[in-house]
Amino acid sequence: MPVVGNLLVDFLGKPYDEAPEVWREASPLFHVSSTSAPTFIIHGDKDPLVPVDQSQRLAEALRQAGVEVRLVVVEGMGHGLNGTPAVREKALRALEDALAFFDRHLKGQAAASKNTKGA
């Protein structure tokens, strides 16, 4: 079983084949709807814990639901902001993009709610 599988068994209490409903409930993939929040995902293509296809599947499900999503796969990055200086630089650029995404969505919503309070 991959490392992530062992971690999830410890976290969820039972292996998938004994409790698929528990695993499904824990997966963000099965909670996507048209009302899901805009989502920014950063994933390393060398992640030993979570396969990159998990983020790709989540991003596609969000797109299919009509939710704005941005997936940045950082080449050479594992499961964290580690690696060579070049990899860390790519990860930092992805974080800067994420901050701009959050500013656009969160500050935009904050401004809209302020405008409706005075109405």
Biopython code that builds the backbone (N, CA, C, O; Angstrom):
import numpy as np
from Bio.PDB.StructureBuilder import StructureBuilder

atoms = [
    (1, "MET", "N", (0.857, -1.186, 0.000)),
    (1, "MET", "CA", (0.000, 0.000, 0.000)),
    (1, "MET", "C", (0.894, 1.238, 0.000)),
    (1, "MET", "O", (1.862, 1.298, 0.759)),
    (2, "PRO", "N", (0.586, 2.220, -0.836)),
    (2, "PRO", "CA", (1.390, 3.451, -0.849)),
    (2, "PRO", "C", (1.380, 4.128, 0.517)),
    (2, "PRO", "O", (0.492, 3.895, 1.337)),
    (3, "VAL", "N", (2.379, 4.965, 0.741)),
    (3, "VAL", "CA", (2.506, 5.672, 2.015)),
    (3, "VAL", "C", (1.226, 6.413, 2.362)),
    (3, "VAL", "O", (0.761, 6.354, 3.500)),
    (4, "VAL", "N", (0.651, 7.115, 1.384)),
    (4, "VAL", "CA", (-0.569, 7.883, 1.663)),
    (4, "VAL", "C", (-1.692, 6.964, 2.114)),
    (4, "VAL", "O", (-2.493, 7.342, 2.969)),
    (5, "GLY", "N", (-1.763, 5.759, 1.552)),
    (5, "GLY", "CA", (-2.787, 4.806, 1.976)),
    (5, "GLY", "C", (-2.642, 4.444, 3.436)),
    (5, "GLY", "O", (-3.634, 4.375, 4.161)),
    (6, "ASN", "N", (-1.406, 4.209, 3.879)),
    (6, "ASN", "CA", (-1.170, 3.893, 5.285)),
    (6, "ASN", "C", (-1.539, 5.062, 6.183)),
    (6, "ASN", "O", (-2.144, 4.872, 7.239)),
    (7, "LEU", "N", (-1.180, 6.267, 5.769)),
    (7, "LEU", "CA", (-1.530, 7.450, 6.558)),
    (7, "LEU", "C", (-3.040, 7.613, 6.660)),
    (7, "LEU", "O", (-3.566, 7.945, 7.722)),
    (8, "LEU", "N", (-3.728, 7.379, 5.558)),
    (8, "LEU", "CA", (-5.181, 7.534, 5.570)),
    (8, "LEU", "C", (-5.866, 6.452, 6.388)),
    (8, "LEU", "O", (-6.870, 6.724, 7.045)),
    (9, "VAL", "N", (-5.348, 5.244, 6.362)),
    (9, "VAL", "CA", (-5.913, 4.189, 7.210)),
    (9, "VAL", "C", (-5.774, 4.603, 8.668)),
    (9, "VAL", "O", (-6.721, 4.463, 9.441)),
    (10, "ASP", "N", (-4.613, 5.108, 9.050)),
    (10, "ASP", "CA", (-4.425, 5.581, 10.426)),
    (10, "ASP", "C", (-5.393, 6.713, 10.751)),
    (10, "ASP", "O", (-5.981, 6.737, 11.833)),
    (11, "PHE", "N", (-5.559, 7.637, 9.832)),
    (11, "PHE", "CA", (-6.414, 8.804, 10.054)),
    (11, "PHE", "C", (-7.900, 8.437, 10.065)),
    (11, "PHE", "O", (-8.647, 8.892, 10.931)),
    (12, "LEU", "N", (-8.326, 7.613, 9.101)),
    (12, "LEU", "CA", (-9.748, 7.293, 8.955)),
    (12, "LEU", "C", (-10.185, 6.080, 9.770)),
    (12, "LEU", "O", (-11.380, 5.857, 9.965)),
    (13, "GLY", "N", (-9.224, 5.302, 10.242)),
    (13, "GLY", "CA", (-9.563, 4.209, 11.143)),
    (13, "GLY", "C", (-9.749, 2.846, 10.510)),
    (13, "GLY", "O", (-9.648, 1.829, 11.195)),
    (14, "LYS", "N", (-10.020, 2.807, 9.220)),
    (14, "LYS", "CA", (-10.248, 1.532, 8.538)),
    (14, "LYS", "C", (-9.755, 1.633, 7.107)),
    (14, "LYS", "O", (-9.750, 2.715, 6.519)),
    (15, "PRO", "N", (-9.335, 0.487, 6.538)),
    (15, "PRO", "CA", (-8.955, 0.508, 5.123)),
    (15, "PRO", "C", (-10.173, 0.739, 4.234)),
    (15, "PRO", "O", (-11.313, 0.515, 4.642)),
    (16, "TYR", "N", (-9.907, 1.189, 3.017)),
    (16, "TYR", "CA", (-10.977, 1.516, 2.073)),
    (16, "TYR", "C", (-11.956, 0.364, 1.885)),
    (16, "TYR", "O", (-13.168, 0.579, 1.897)),
    (17, "ASP", "N", (-11.451, -0.855, 1.711)),
    (17, "ASP", "CA", (-12.350, -1.980, 1.423)),
    (17, "ASP", "C", (-13.278, -2.317, 2.587)),
    (17, "ASP", "O", (-14.282, -3.001, 2.388)),
    (18, "GLU", "N", (-12.965, -1.852, 3.799)),
    (18, "GLU", "CA", (-13.837, -2.076, 4.953)),
    (18, "GLU", "C", (-14.805, -0.915, 5.194)),
    (18, "GLU", "O", (-15.835, -1.097, 5.843)),
    (19, "ALA", "N", (-14.488, 0.257, 4.686)),
    (19, "ALA", "CA", (-15.326, 1.433, 4.962)),
    (19, "ALA", "C", (-15.274, 2.432, 3.813)),
    (19, "ALA", "O", (-14.846, 3.569, 4.015)),
    (20, "PRO", "N", (-15.701, 2.035, 2.602)),
    (20, "PRO", "CA", (-15.616, 2.968, 1.471)),
    (20, "PRO", "C", (-16.402, 4.256, 1.704)),
    (20, "PRO", "O", (-16.016, 5.312, 1.202)),
    (21, "GLU", "N", (-17.499, 4.182, 2.457)),
    (21, "GLU", "CA", (-18.297, 5.381, 2.702)),
    (21, "GLU", "C", (-17.534, 6.398, 3.549)),
    (21, "GLU", "O", (-17.693, 7.604, 3.356)),
    (22, "VAL", "N", (-16.714, 5.930, 4.476)),
    (22, "VAL", "CA", (-15.901, 6.830, 5.303)),
    (22, "VAL", "C", (-14.854, 7.525, 4.430)),
    (22, "VAL", "O", (-14.629, 8.728, 4.559)),
    (23, "TRP", "N", (-14.221, 6.766, 3.548)),
    (23, "TRP", "CA", (-13.212, 7.334, 2.651)),
    (23, "TRP", "C", (-13.848, 8.330, 1.688)),
    (23, "TRP", "O", (-13.277, 9.385, 1.412)),
    (24, "ARG", "N", (-15.021, 7.995, 1.183)),
    (24, "ARG", "CA", (-15.719, 8.890, 0.251)),
    (24, "ARG", "C", (-16.079, 10.201, 0.961)),
    (24, "ARG", "O", (-15.928, 11.281, 0.389)),
    (25, "GLU", "N", (-16.547, 10.104, 2.183)),
    (25, "GLU", "CA", (-16.922, 11.290, 2.950)),
    (25, "GLU", "C", (-15.707, 12.185, 3.218)),
    (25, "GLU", "O", (-15.842, 13.406, 3.302)),
    (26, "ALA", "N", (-14.533, 11.586, 3.349)),
    (26, "ALA", "CA", (-13.313, 12.346, 3.636)),
    (26, "ALA", "C", (-12.701, 12.990, 2.396)),
    (26, "ALA", "O", (-11.824, 13.846, 2.515)),
    (27, "SER", "N", (-13.146, 12.593, 1.222)),
    (27, "SER", "CA", (-12.544, 13.080, -0.017)),
    (27, "SER", "C", (-13.223, 14.353, -0.512)),
    (27, "SER", "O", (-14.444, 14.378, -0.664)),
    (28, "PRO", "N", (-12.449, 15.415, -0.767)),
    (28, "PRO", "CA", (-13.060, 16.638, -1.298)),
    (28, "PRO", "C", (-13.682, 16.425, -2.674)),
    (28, "PRO", "O", (-14.586, 17.164, -3.064)),
    (29, "LEU", "N", (-13.217, 15.443, -3.400)),
    (29, "LEU", "CA", (-13.740, 15.170, -4.739)),
    (29, "LEU", "C", (-15.247, 14.919, -4.716)),
    (29, "LEU", "O", (-15.950, 15.268, -5.664)),
    (30, "PHE", "N", (-15.737, 14.319, -3.644)),
    (30, "PHE", "CA", (-17.145, 13.958, -3.564)),
    (30, "PHE", "C", (-17.994, 15.018, -2.871)),
    (30, "PHE", "O", (-19.149, 14.770, -2.524)),
    (31, "HIS", "N", (-17.420, 16.186, -2.673)),
    (31, "HIS", "CA", (-18.161, 17.300, -2.073)),
    (31, "HIS", "C", (-18.205, 18.506, -3.005)),
    (31, "HIS", "O", (-18.572, 19.603, -2.584)),
    (32, "VAL", "N", (-17.840, 18.313, -4.243)),
    (32, "VAL", "CA", (-17.848, 19.397, -5.227)),
    (32, "VAL", "C", (-19.278, 19.670, -5.670)),
    (32, "VAL", "O", (-20.046, 18.747, -5.941)),
    (33, "SER", "N", (-19.621, 20.947, -5.738)),
    (33, "SER", "CA", (-20.925, 21.345, -6.283)),
    (33, "SER", "C", (-20.766, 22.711, -6.940)),
    (33, "SER", "O", (-19.701, 23.326, -6.881)),
    (34, "SER", "N", (-21.825, 23.163, -7.555)),
    (34, "SER", "CA", (-21.772, 24.474, -8.210)),
    (34, "SER", "C", (-21.587, 25.607, -7.204)),
    (34, "SER", "O", (-21.251, 26.727, -7.588)),
    (35, "THR", "N", (-21.806, 25.323, -5.918)),
    (35, "THR", "CA", (-21.619, 26.347, -4.887)),
    (35, "THR", "C", (-20.259, 26.237, -4.193)),
    (35, "THR", "O", (-19.998, 26.956, -3.229)),
    (36, "SER", "N", (-19.397, 25.346, -4.674)),
    (36, "SER", "CA", (-18.046, 25.247, -4.110)),
    (36, "SER", "C", (-17.298, 26.557, -4.343)),
    (36, "SER", "O", (-17.519, 27.248, -5.338)),
    (37, "ALA", "N", (-16.430, 26.876, -3.428)),
    (37, "ALA", "CA", (-15.645, 28.115, -3.524)),
    (37, "ALA", "C", (-14.628, 28.030, -4.656)),
    (37, "ALA", "O", (-14.145, 26.944, -4.977)),
    (38, "PRO", "N", (-14.301, 29.167, -5.259)),
    (38, "PRO", "CA", (-13.186, 29.179, -6.204)),
    (38, "PRO", "C", (-11.960, 28.564, -5.510)),
    (38, "PRO", "O", (-11.707, 28.814, -4.331)),
    (39, "THR", "N", (-11.228, 27.777, -6.247)),
    (39, "THR", "CA", (-10.184, 26.953, -5.632)),
    (39, "THR", "C", (-8.856, 27.086, -6.367)),
    (39, "THR", "O", (-8.803, 27.054, -7.597)),
    (40, "PHE", "N", (-7.796, 27.235, -5.599)),
    (40, "PHE", "CA", (-6.436, 27.277, -6.138)),
    (40, "PHE", "C", (-5.694, 26.087, -5.552)),
    (40, "PHE", "O", (-5.641, 25.922, -4.333)),
    (41, "ILE", "N", (-5.122, 25.257, -6.416)),
    (41, "ILE", "CA", (-4.432, 24.040, -5.985)),
    (41, "ILE", "C", (-2.978, 24.110, -6.445)),
    (41, "ILE", "O", (-2.697, 24.383, -7.612)),
    (42, "ILE", "N", (-2.063, 23.861, -5.518)),
    (42, "ILE", "CA", (-0.644, 23.727, -5.852)),
    (42, "ILE", "C", (-0.252, 22.290, -5.535)),
    (42, "ILE", "O", (-0.508, 21.796, -4.437)),
    (43, "HIS", "N", (0.368, 21.626, -6.501)),
    (43, "HIS", "CA", (0.749, 20.227, -6.295)),
    (43, "HIS", "C", (2.107, 19.970, -6.934)),
    (43, "HIS", "O", (2.360, 20.391, -8.063)),
    (44, "GLY", "N", (2.970, 19.285, -6.213)),
    (44, "GLY", "CA", (4.273, 18.913, -6.757)),
    (44, "GLY", "C", (4.173, 17.650, -7.591)),
    (44, "GLY", "O", (3.504, 16.694, -7.199)),
    (45, "ASP", "N", (4.833, 17.640, -8.735)),
    (45, "ASP", "CA", (4.765, 16.448, -9.588)),
    (45, "ASP", "C", (5.615, 15.296, -9.049)),
    (45, "ASP", "O", (5.561, 14.185, -9.577)),
    (46, "LYS", "N", (6.394, 15.554, -8.006)),
    (46, "LYS", "CA", (7.203, 14.502, -7.371)),
    (46, "LYS", "C", (6.677, 14.180, -5.969)),
    (46, "LYS", "O", (7.415, 13.649, -5.140)),
    (47, "ASP", "N", (5.426, 14.492, -5.705)),
    (47, "ASP", "CA", (4.825, 14.248, -4.393)),
    (47, "ASP", "C", (4.760, 12.743, -4.128)),
    (47, "ASP", "O", (4.081, 12.022, -4.858)),
    (48, "PRO", "N", (5.462, 12.254, -3.084)),
    (48, "PRO", "CA", (5.444, 10.825, -2.799)),
    (48, "PRO", "C", (4.221, 10.392, -1.990)),
    (48, "PRO", "O", (3.956, 9.197, -1.860)),
    (49, "LEU", "N", (3.475, 11.355, -1.445)),
    (49, "LEU", "CA", (2.333, 11.021, -0.598)),
    (49, "LEU", "C", (1.003, 11.061, -1.337)),
    (49, "LEU", "O", (0.169, 10.170, -1.172)),
    (50, "VAL", "N", (0.806, 12.084, -2.143)),
    (50, "VAL", "CA", (-0.467, 12.263, -2.847)),
    (50, "VAL", "C", (-0.187, 12.330, -4.344)),
    (50, "VAL", "O", (0.479, 13.258, -4.804)),
    (51, "PRO", "N", (-0.681, 11.369, -5.105)),
    (51, "PRO", "CA", (-0.456, 11.407, -6.556)),
    (51, "PRO", "C", (-1.060, 12.668, -7.170)),
    (51, "PRO", "O", (-2.144, 13.099, -6.774)),
    (52, "VAL", "N", (-0.366, 13.251, -8.125)),
    (52, "VAL", "CA", (-0.815, 14.492, -8.753)),
    (52, "VAL", "C", (-2.171, 14.307, -9.431)),
    (52, "VAL", "O", (-2.920, 15.273, -9.575)),
    (53, "ASP", "N", (-2.497, 13.097, -9.844)),
    (53, "ASP", "CA", (-3.796, 12.892, -10.488)),
    (53, "ASP", "C", (-4.954, 13.168, -9.536)),
    (53, "ASP", "O", (-6.071, 13.417, -9.991)),
    (54, "GLN", "N", (-4.716, 13.130, -8.226)),
    (54, "GLN", "CA", (-5.773, 13.477, -7.273)),
    (54, "GLN", "C", (-6.158, 14.948, -7.427)),
    (54, "GLN", "O", (-7.341, 15.288, -7.424)),
    (55, "SER", "N", (-5.168, 15.806, -7.560)),
    (55, "SER", "CA", (-5.445, 17.231, -7.764)),
    (55, "SER", "C", (-6.039, 17.479, -9.142)),
    (55, "SER", "O", (-6.917, 18.327, -9.300)),
    (56, "GLN", "N", (-5.564, 16.746, -10.133)),
    (56, "GLN", "CA", (-6.108, 16.893, -11.485)),
    (56, "GLN", "C", (-7.580, 16.487, -11.522)),
    (56, "GLN", "O", (-8.392, 17.150, -12.167)),
    (57, "ARG", "N", (-7.921, 15.406, -10.837)),
    (57, "ARG", "CA", (-9.324, 14.962, -10.794)),
    (57, "ARG", "C", (-10.206, 15.978, -10.067)),
    (57, "ARG", "O", (-11.321, 16.261, -10.505)),
    (58, "LEU", "N", (-9.702, 16.527, -8.954)),
    (58, "LEU", "CA", (-10.460, 17.533, -8.222)),
    (58, "LEU", "C", (-10.662, 18.780, -9.075)),
    (58, "LEU", "O", (-11.763, 19.326, -9.125)),
    (59, "ALA", "N", (-9.615, 19.228, -9.740)),
    (59, "ALA", "CA", (-9.724, 20.412, -10.598)),
    (59, "ALA", "C", (-10.743, 20.183, -11.706)),
    (59, "ALA", "O", (-11.544, 21.069, -12.003)),
    (60, "GLU", "N", (-10.723, 19.017, -12.311)),
    (60, "GLU", "CA", (-11.677, 18.720, -13.387)),
    (60, "GLU", "C", (-13.106, 18.669, -12.854)),
    (60, "GLU", "O", (-14.023, 19.162, -13.512)),
    (61, "ALA", "N", (-13.311, 18.088, -11.689)),
    (61, "ALA", "CA", (-14.653, 18.043, -11.095)),
    (61, "ALA", "C", (-15.160, 19.457, -10.810)),
    (61, "ALA", "O", (-16.330, 19.758, -11.046)),
    (62, "LEU", "N", (-14.290, 20.314, -10.310)),
    (62, "LEU", "CA", (-14.679, 21.704, -10.053)),
    (62, "LEU", "C", (-15.038, 22.414, -11.356)),
    (62, "LEU", "O", (-16.033, 23.136, -11.418)),
    (63, "ARG", "N", (-14.228, 22.211, -12.395)),
    (63, "ARG", "CA", (-14.537, 22.821, -13.703)),
    (63, "ARG", "C", (-15.890, 22.341, -14.216)),
    (63, "ARG", "O", (-16.697, 23.138, -14.694)),
    (64, "GLN", "N", (-16.133, 21.048, -14.118)),
    (64, "GLN", "CA", (-17.401, 20.482, -14.587)),
    (64, "GLN", "C", (-18.590, 21.066, -13.822)),
    (64, "GLN", "O", (-19.690, 21.171, -14.364)),
    (65, "ALA", "N", (-18.366, 21.445, -12.559)),
    (65, "ALA", "CA", (-19.428, 22.045, -11.744)),
    (65, "ALA", "C", (-19.556, 23.546, -11.990)),
    (65, "ALA", "O", (-20.427, 24.198, -11.415)),
    (66, "GLY", "N", (-18.691, 24.094, -12.843)),
    (66, "GLY", "CA", (-18.757, 25.518, -13.145)),
    (66, "GLY", "C", (-18.034, 26.396, -12.139)),
    (66, "GLY", "O", (-18.281, 27.600, -12.070)),
    (67, "VAL", "N", (-17.145, 25.801, -11.361)),
    (67, "VAL", "CA", (-16.398, 26.535, -10.341)),
    (67, "VAL", "C", (-15.046, 26.955, -10.913)),
    (67, "VAL", "O", (-14.378, 26.168, -11.583)),
    (68, "GLU", "N", (-14.652, 28.188, -10.649)),
    (68, "GLU", "CA", (-13.329, 28.622, -11.090)),
    (68, "GLU", "C", (-12.273, 27.867, -10.291)),
    (68, "GLU", "O", (-12.321, 27.808, -9.063)),
    (69, "VAL", "N", (-11.329, 27.299, -11.011)),
    (69, "VAL", "CA", (-10.258, 26.544, -10.365)),
    (69, "VAL", "C", (-8.961, 26.795, -11.112)),
    (69, "VAL", "O", (-8.942, 26.930, -12.335)),
    (70, "ARG", "N", (-7.896, 26.852, -10.363)),
    (70, "ARG", "CA", (-6.561, 26.967, -10.960)),
    (70, "ARG", "C", (-5.698, 25.907, -10.320)),
    (70, "ARG", "O", (-5.567, 25.858, -9.097)),
    (71, "LEU", "N", (-5.108, 25.058, -11.141)),
    (71, "LEU", "CA", (-4.189, 24.019, -10.684)),
    (71, "LEU", "C", (-2.802, 24.349, -11.207)),
    (71, "LEU", "O", (-2.599, 24.488, -12.413)),
    (72, "VAL", "N", (-1.856, 24.472, -10.296)),
    (72, "VAL", "CA", (-0.462, 24.684, -10.670)),
    (72, "VAL", "C", (0.318, 23.457, -10.213)),
    (72, "VAL", "O", (0.405, 23.172, -9.018)),
    (73, "VAL", "N", (0.880, 22.740, -11.173)),
    (73, "VAL", "CA", (1.734, 21.596, -10.862)),
    (73, "VAL", "C", (3.176, 22.086, -10.935)),
    (73, "VAL", "O", (3.648, 22.521, -11.986)),
    (74, "VAL", "N", (3.860, 22.007, -9.807)),
    (74, "VAL", "CA", (5.233, 22.497, -9.724)),
    (74, "VAL", "C", (6.187, 21.348, -10.036)),
    (74, "VAL", "O", (6.265, 20.361, -9.305)),
    (75, "GLU", "N", (6.901, 21.507, -11.130)),
    (75, "GLU", "CA", (7.843, 20.486, -11.579)),
    (75, "GLU", "C", (8.982, 20.322, -10.574)),
    (75, "GLU", "O", (9.637, 21.292, -10.194)),
    (76, "GLY", "N", (9.205, 19.085, -10.153)),
    (76, "GLY", "CA", (10.300, 18.770, -9.248)),
    (76, "GLY", "C", (9.961, 18.879, -7.774)),
    (76, "GLY", "O", (10.775, 18.494, -6.935)),
    (77, "MET", "N", (8.782, 19.393, -7.428)),
    (77, "MET", "CA", (8.411, 19.581, -6.027)),
    (77, "MET", "C", (7.762, 18.323, -5.476)),
    (77, "MET", "O", (6.993, 17.649, -6.162)),
    (78, "GLY", "N", (8.086, 18.018, -4.222)),
    (78, "GLY", "CA", (7.474, 16.900, -3.526)),
    (78, "GLY", "C", (6.241, 17.349, -2.765)),
    (78, "GLY", "O", (5.448, 18.148, -3.263)),
    (79, "HIS", "N", (6.083, 16.828, -1.549)),
    (79, "HIS", "CA", (4.916, 17.134, -0.724)),
    (79, "HIS", "C", (5.259, 18.259, 0.253)),
    (79, "HIS", "O", (5.244, 18.062, 1.468)),
    (80, "GLY", "N", (5.556, 19.395, -0.268)),
    (80, "GLY", "CA", (5.922, 20.540, 0.558)),
    (80, "GLY", "C", (6.818, 21.471, -0.229)),
    (80, "GLY", "O", (7.207, 21.187, -1.362)),
    (81, "LEU", "N", (7.131, 22.571, 0.390)),
    (81, "LEU", "CA", (7.960, 23.581, -0.280)),
    (81, "LEU", "C", (9.425, 23.244, -0.063)),
    (81, "LEU", "O", (10.145, 23.931, 0.662)),
    (82, "ASN", "N", (9.843, 22.173, -0.707)),
    (82, "ASN", "CA", (11.208, 21.709, -0.543)),
    (82, "ASN", "C", (11.827, 21.479, -1.911)),
    (82, "ASN", "O", (11.195, 21.713, -2.941)),
    (83, "GLY", "N", (13.049, 21.026, -1.908)),
    (83, "GLY", "CA", (13.716, 20.747, -3.173)),
    (83, "GLY", "C", (14.865, 21.702, -3.423)),
    (83, "GLY", "O", (15.323, 22.403, -2.521)),
    (84, "THR", "N", (15.311, 21.714, -4.641)),
    (84, "THR", "CA", (16.437, 22.563, -5.034)),
    (84, "THR", "C", (16.007, 24.033, -4.998)),
    (84, "THR", "O", (14.814, 24.331, -4.942)),
    (85, "PRO", "N", (16.965, 24.936, -5.030)),
    (85, "PRO", "CA", (16.595, 26.356, -5.092)),
    (85, "PRO", "C", (15.675, 26.668, -6.277)),
    (85, "PRO", "O", (14.764, 27.484, -6.146)),
    (86, "ALA", "N", (15.900, 26.034, -7.420)),
    (86, "ALA", "CA", (15.045, 26.287, -8.591)),
    (86, "ALA", "C", (13.616, 25.813, -8.335)),
    (86, "ALA", "O", (12.658, 26.475, -8.736)),
    (87, "VAL", "N", (13.472, 24.673, -7.670)),
    (87, "VAL", "CA", (12.136, 24.156, -7.349)),
    (87, "VAL", "C", (11.457, 25.072, -6.341)),
    (87, "VAL", "O", (10.274, 25.383, -6.482)),
    (88, "ARG", "N", (12.196, 25.505, -5.325)),
    (88, "ARG", "CA", (11.618, 26.419, -4.333)),
    (88, "ARG", "C", (11.189, 27.727, -4.985)),
    (88, "ARG", "O", (10.166, 28.297, -4.605)),
    (89, "GLU", "N", (11.947, 28.205, -5.950)),
    (89, "GLU", "CA", (11.589, 29.432, -6.673)),
    (89, "GLU", "C", (10.275, 29.241, -7.424)),
    (89, "GLU", "O", (9.415, 30.122, -7.407)),
    (90, "LYS", "N", (10.116, 28.094, -8.085)),
    (90, "LYS", "CA", (8.854, 27.797, -8.790)),
    (90, "LYS", "C", (7.695, 27.729, -7.800)),
    (90, "LYS", "O", (6.603, 28.226, -8.077)),
    (91, "ALA", "N", (7.938, 27.113, -6.649)),
    (91, "ALA", "CA", (6.892, 27.003, -5.632)),
    (91, "ALA", "C", (6.505, 28.379, -5.103)),
    (91, "ALA", "O", (5.324, 28.653, -4.892)),
    (92, "LEU", "N", (7.486, 29.241, -4.890)),
    (92, "LEU", "CA", (7.186, 30.599, -4.419)),
    (92, "LEU", "C", (6.390, 31.387, -5.452)),
    (92, "LEU", "O", (5.499, 32.155, -5.090)),
    (93, "ARG", "N", (6.701, 31.206, -6.737)),
    (93, "ARG", "CA", (5.905, 31.864, -7.788)),
    (93, "ARG", "C", (4.465, 31.355, -7.755)),
    (93, "ARG", "O", (3.525, 32.130, -7.935)),
    (94, "ALA", "N", (4.296, 30.060, -7.525)),
    (94, "ALA", "CA", (2.945, 29.503, -7.428)),
    (94, "ALA", "C", (2.208, 30.095, -6.228)),
    (94, "ALA", "O", (1.017, 30.392, -6.317)),
    (95, "LEU", "N", (2.908, 30.268, -5.109)),
    (95, "LEU", "CA", (2.287, 30.886, -3.933)),
    (95, "LEU", "C", (1.909, 32.335, -4.202)),
    (95, "LEU", "O", (0.861, 32.797, -3.750)),
    (96, "GLU", "N", (2.745, 33.051, -4.928)),
    (96, "GLU", "CA", (2.402, 34.430, -5.301)),
    (96, "GLU", "C", (1.150, 34.454, -6.169)),
    (96, "GLU", "O", (0.287, 35.314, -5.993)),
    (97, "ASP", "N", (1.048, 33.518, -7.100)),
    (97, "ASP", "CA", (-0.158, 33.411, -7.928)),
    (97, "ASP", "C", (-1.377, 33.097, -7.060)),
    (97, "ASP", "O", (-2.465, 33.629, -7.282)),
    (98, "ALA", "N", (-1.178, 32.229, -6.074)),
    (98, "ALA", "CA", (-2.280, 31.875, -5.175)),
    (98, "ALA", "C", (-2.749, 33.097, -4.388)),
    (98, "ALA", "O", (-3.950, 33.316, -4.233)),
    (99, "LEU", "N", (-1.807, 33.886, -3.897)),
    (99, "LEU", "CA", (-2.183, 35.089, -3.149)),
    (99, "LEU", "C", (-2.968, 36.058, -4.023)),
    (99, "LEU", "O", (-3.941, 36.656, -3.562)),
    (100, "ALA", "N", (-2.563, 36.220, -5.264)),
    (100, "ALA", "CA", (-3.302, 37.093, -6.182)),
    (100, "ALA", "C", (-4.708, 36.538, -6.427)),
    (100, "ALA", "O", (-5.673, 37.301, -6.482)),
    (101, "PHE", "N", (-4.828, 35.231, -6.573)),
    (101, "PHE", "CA", (-6.127, 34.572, -6.761)),
    (101, "PHE", "C", (-7.017, 34.835, -5.539)),
    (101, "PHE", "O", (-8.184, 35.201, -5.681)),
    (102, "PHE", "N", (-6.451, 34.645, -4.335)),
    (102, "PHE", "CA", (-7.224, 34.872, -3.114)),
    (102, "PHE", "C", (-7.614, 36.334, -2.969)),
    (102, "PHE", "O", (-8.741, 36.639, -2.580)),
    (103, "ASP", "N", (-6.694, 37.242, -3.277)),
    (103, "ASP", "CA", (-7.023, 38.669, -3.226)),
    (103, "ASP", "C", (-8.210, 38.977, -4.130)),
    (103, "ASP", "O", (-9.143, 39.679, -3.739)),
    (104, "ARG", "N", (-8.156, 38.443, -5.335)),
    (104, "ARG", "CA", (-9.225, 38.721, -6.302)),
    (104, "ARG", "C", (-10.564, 38.197, -5.795)),
    (104, "ARG", "O", (-11.580, 38.886, -5.897)),
    (105, "HIS", "N", (-10.571, 36.996, -5.254)),
    (105, "HIS", "CA", (-11.839, 36.403, -4.831)),
    (105, "HIS", "C", (-12.285, 36.879, -3.454)),
    (105, "HIS", "O", (-13.461, 37.187, -3.262)),
    (106, "LEU", "N", (-11.383, 36.942, -2.512)),
    (106, "LEU", "CA", (-11.784, 37.297, -1.155)),
    (106, "LEU", "C", (-12.001, 38.790, -0.986)),
    (106, "LEU", "O", (-12.970, 39.203, -0.349)),
    (107, "LYS", "N", (-11.128, 39.596, -1.536)),
    (107, "LYS", "CA", (-11.327, 41.039, -1.435)),
    (107, "LYS", "C", (-12.507, 41.474, -2.286)),
    (107, "LYS", "O", (-13.224, 42.405, -1.918)),
    (108, "GLY", "N", (-12.715, 40.827, -3.398)),
    (108, "GLY", "CA", (-13.873, 41.121, -4.236)),
    (108, "GLY", "C", (-15.171, 40.838, -3.507)),
    (108, "GLY", "O", (-16.121, 41.615, -3.597)),
    (109, "GLN", "N", (-15.217, 39.716, -2.778)),
    (109, "GLN", "CA", (-16.413, 39.369, -2.015)),
    (109, "GLN", "C", (-16.599, 40.325, -0.847)),
    (109, "GLN", "O", (-17.723, 40.723, -0.542)),
    (110, "ALA", "N", (-15.500, 40.695, -0.191)),
    (110, "ALA", "CA", (-15.592, 41.621, 0.936)),
    (110, "ALA", "C", (-16.125, 42.968, 0.469)),
    (110, "ALA", "O", (-16.960, 43.576, 1.139)),
    (111, "ALA", "N", (-15.645, 43.434, -0.676)),
    (111, "ALA", "CA", (-16.115, 44.715, -1.208)),
    (111, "ALA", "C", (-17.588, 44.630, -1.569)),
    (111, "ALA", "O", (-18.335, 45.578, -1.322)),
    (112, "ALA", "N", (-18.020, 43.529, -2.140)),
    (112, "ALA", "CA", (-19.427, 43.372, -2.519)),
    (112, "ALA", "C", (-20.320, 43.354, -1.286)),
    (112, "ALA", "O", (-21.395, 43.953, -1.300)),
    (113, "SER", "N", (-19.892, 42.674, -0.212)),
    (113, "SER", "CA", (-20.737, 42.612, 0.979)),
    (113, "SER", "C", (-20.807, 43.969, 1.673)),
    (113, "SER", "O", (-21.839, 44.300, 2.257)),
    (114, "LYS", "N", (-19.733, 44.768, 1.625)),
    (114, "LYS", "CA", (-19.771, 46.113, 2.201)),
    (114, "LYS", "C", (-20.768, 46.983, 1.447)),
    (114, "LYS", "O", (-21.492, 47.771, 2.057)),
    (115, "ASN", "N", (-20.809, 46.844, 0.125)),
    (115, "ASN", "CA", (-21.732, 47.643, -0.681)),
    (115, "ASN", "C", (-23.178, 47.283, -0.402)),
    (115, "ASN", "O", (-24.043, 48.157, -0.459)),
    (116, "THR", "N", (-23.471, 46.024, -0.103)),
    (116, "THR", "CA", (-24.864, 45.635, 0.140)),
    (116, "THR", "C", (-25.303, 45.984, 1.552)),
    (116, "THR", "O", (-26.504, 46.115, 1.787)),
    (117, "LYS", "N", (-24.382, 46.142, 2.510)),
    (117, "LYS", "CA", (-24.758, 46.490, 3.880)),
    (117, "LYS", "C", (-25.342, 47.894, 3.951)),
    (117, "LYS", "O", (-26.242, 48.154, 4.750)),
    (118, "GLY", "N", (-24.839, 48.792, 3.127)),
    (118, "GLY", "CA", (-25.309, 50.169, 3.172)),
    (118, "GLY", "C", (-26.596, 50.391, 2.396)),
    (118, "GLY", "O", (-27.166, 51.480, 2.447)),
    (119, "ALA", "N", (-27.062, 49.376, 1.678)),
    (119, "ALA", "CA", (-28.248, 49.543, 0.828)),
    (119, "ALA", "C", (-29.528, 49.451, 1.604)),
    (119, "ALA", "O", (-30.610, 49.571, 1.029)),
]
sb = StructureBuilder()
sb.init_structure("model")
sb.init_model(0)
sb.init_chain("A")
sb.init_seg("    ")
for serial, (resi, resn, name, xyz) in enumerate(atoms, 1):
    if name == "N":
        sb.init_residue(resn, " ", resi, " ")
    sb.init_atom(name, np.array(xyz, "f"), 0.0, 1.0, " ", f" {name:<3s}", serial, name[0])
structure = sb.get_structure()
